């Protein structure tokens, strides 16, 4: 009964901004076998957003990429929390310092309320890292994960 009155998740991006983010994902993935996904929700159920990102990463079965080179960018908008979680293949190559720097870059954009621009920038940076370590191979590459933005509650 109360489910009928559940509040619809907020829309934080215009349709044009959503398309811009998806295009950034597609462009980044054209040059690499790696995969990038974005997950946005209102609230983070965990104290540490990296734990929520990890839970979502495995829930979305992102660890099933052939080269273990998928990356999830997680954002809890109302709680103002975010994290980036990279699978073991890419994490072994770029290390924790890379993810920390990317989160700081994204926060700089977010603090100016430039959310779409912040996401596009981090997607481009992750795409560069993936291209360096997992370059595109036309013979073997396939899009292993959807490119859309996942919106939670």
Order of alpha helices (4+ residues) and beta strands (2+ residues): alpha-beta-alpha-beta-beta-alpha-alpha-beta
